[in-house]
Amino acid sequence: MAALFLLGFSGGLPLMLTSQTLQAWLTSMKVDRSVIADLNAIGLAYTLKFLWAPLLDRYQLPFLGRRRGWLLVFQLLLVVTIASLGLIDPRAQPLELALLAIAVAFFSASQDIIIDAYKADILAPHERGAGSAMYVLGYRVALLLSYTLALIMADHMPWHIVYAIMAAAMVIGVATTLFVDEPAQIQTPPRTLAMALVLPFREFWQRLGASGLALVIGFAALYRFGDYFAQAQLQPFLQTETGFSLTEIGVVYKGVGFAGLAIGGLFGGTLIARFGLRRMLVTFGVLAAVTNLLYAWLAIAGHSMPVFCTAVFVDHLSMALGTTAFLAVLMGVTSPAVSATQFALLTSLSSIGQRLFGPLTDNVADAVGWPGFFAATAAMALPGLVLAWFIAKRERDV
């Protein structure tokens, strides 16, 4: 469990450094907003990671085993590229900045592939709830460090020092990789690249059947759909509609948000073990929908700190709990032989609400207003909740 927490930290650290933290840096350097908007495409690496996941299932490096060998390589590459990214002058070297940011995102997404496969391979069914919870907690702690703490440090030191410190923090992941055990090889991995490309999908089809595969894919795509759809417009909503300052937003997210995250991360696995995955999967999904209704309430209330704090607390609580249950399900439906590819495919589907449909969110907000927007995102949770009920029934041995 401690190893999964630390690997979660390693997985979460690079994400903000190519998204919100990078945007804050470029904004402080007076980089044109159109350039900043274009850099949002960097995040596609996380959505498309299933395309190269078969290579990581097929090929094994000559050290540390099939999972840990690749993990160490990607972590060391992240140390170098994150530190190098901080040395770029955004105004004088925009192309170099974009290329290095793409490299960081690619290595980060590749690290996620291996960590997800490692979790699926090493955890026994009765450990998946607790293991997911510890991973999510480590991941979210890293997001807090690489965003909130990074912005605070940037007020007192140059950005290249901030990025150098973040690169140094990746050493935590490197040390963890060197000391954890390699998962036992339960099934024979693909022997050829062609098999690595075909086997994950054939294995899904043979084991789950057409209806089971449709259920898994639908669940992966829709369980967090409304949540991700709302996240695409949450920051503009808070800054333009409610009148909260950046300092107020940062303080609430750092304090209240972290409290919700910590509680959810610590108790998610326990609740699943106590009440069962099926019941908790639906309960956590309902809580996520309630979060969006709280933001609808905030849109009506305006600049209300109590409502804002309540919404942020429930948001981070439901995020930690829901992600814990979601990952527990995915670990139960993947096969150890090709878990990297299968896990990458399913987690890629989970983000389509933001990555694929995110550009539509401003149109929806303009059409129905902010209260209607968040009410609509709450309603978007319903199909995912129905699928969650049936998939947890199918995987009740998880």
Buried (B, 14 or more C-beta within 10 A) or exposed (E): BEBBBBBBBBBBBBBBBBBBBBBBBBEEEEBEEEBBEEBBEBBBBBBBBBBBBBBBBBBBBEEBBBBBBBBBBBBBBBBBBBBBBBEBEBEEEBEBBBBBBBBBBBBBBBBBBBBBBBBBBBBEEEBBBBBBBBBBBBBBBBBBBBBBBBBEBBEEEEBBEBBBBBBEBBEBBBEBBEEBEBBEEEEEBBEEEEBBBBBBBEBBEEEBEEEBBEBBBBBBBBBBBBBBBBBBBBEEBBEEBBEBEEEBBBBBBBEBBBBBBBBBBEBBBEBBBEEBBBBBBBBBBBBBBBBBBBBBBBBEBEEBEEBBBBBBBBBBBBBBBBBBBBBBBBBBBBBBBBBBBBBBBBBBBBBBBBBBBBEEBEEBBEEEBBBBBBBBBBEBBBBBBBBBBBBBEBBEEB
